[in-house]
């Protein structure tokens, strides 16, 4: 009888006991709103912002409702106007173009390479043709491009970069953390990300004016002095009555859950990468499989795994996905005509102007993806790779 995998691809590891205890403490006193504090008390949310800023070695940090909200706020804080063209990768997830639409911008998609990275040649062409001055760069599925080259291009054309680091918290290019190359970095603490609060987002920057605007946008109710990780109060004086309250704050319960997890981030990142290495080793040399090349300068965090089947037909890929599912392995395919669950492609977002990315479409047509939760052991990952390899070989 063929071996079947019995694990759950959407089951995250339990929260640490310290997170549970911190959450109970907040629930017992009932002060969940970030600005609801006793005299002299610093809120859990303000403390989390301070600790995250220290972890990344950035000046300012804002915790908010979601990663998508963080990106929308970043765009608004930059002063995006309705109709402004905003560049982003053709390979990303729905919250990225969704943030652009929410800020009133118009999405301009950029081609990707078979390394799942933004195509620099097409980026330059799109900068020139669109006259865009903002790139919302998605480090999709944890793949980080050559950030030195990207920033050189953007600086040459006066393009400001916002980094979507939903999949790269803890990752680096060379020795510099993702989120610190652009003017703003945005992160997610949604359940399937590197910190888990169910939903949540983080915005970081070293720019005083941007952070002051972001804090006002998040809905500070003139209580911005209660933030620790903020610019001087005088940066709020000229904007506090002009910036709309687009309420999207993080609450103290989620912040309390996150603070202990932040201490475990580095060890968890190592654990994810060990699982990635087992998958990579198991699929290496499999006929028809093209593994994604990772630059040695990229210090990636692999909480998911991607591989390509570039020479197979859609019919054969559907068959492989189905056969793996029967044996308990959930593969997500970016070539499907209709979006499924969290998996969609740029043609799915019909609110964006219709665009054609021939190169990106060819890549997505053969791209498969799977989660690597820390509830999987290294032996589990070996079984998963064996099942995928066997089913591919059967179809080929």
Beta strands, then each sheet from edge to edge (+ up, - down):
strand 1: 60-64
strand 2: 85-89
strand 3: 106-110
strand 4: 134-138
strand 5: 160-164
strand 6: 172-173
strand 7: 176-177
strand 8: 184-188
strand 9: 201-205
strand 10: 290-291
strand 11: 298-299
strand 12: 304-308
strand 13: 332-333
strand 14: 367-371
sheet 1: 1+ 9- 8+ 5+ 4+ 2+ 3+
sheet 2: 7+ 6- 11+
sheet 3: 10+ 12- 14+ 13-
end
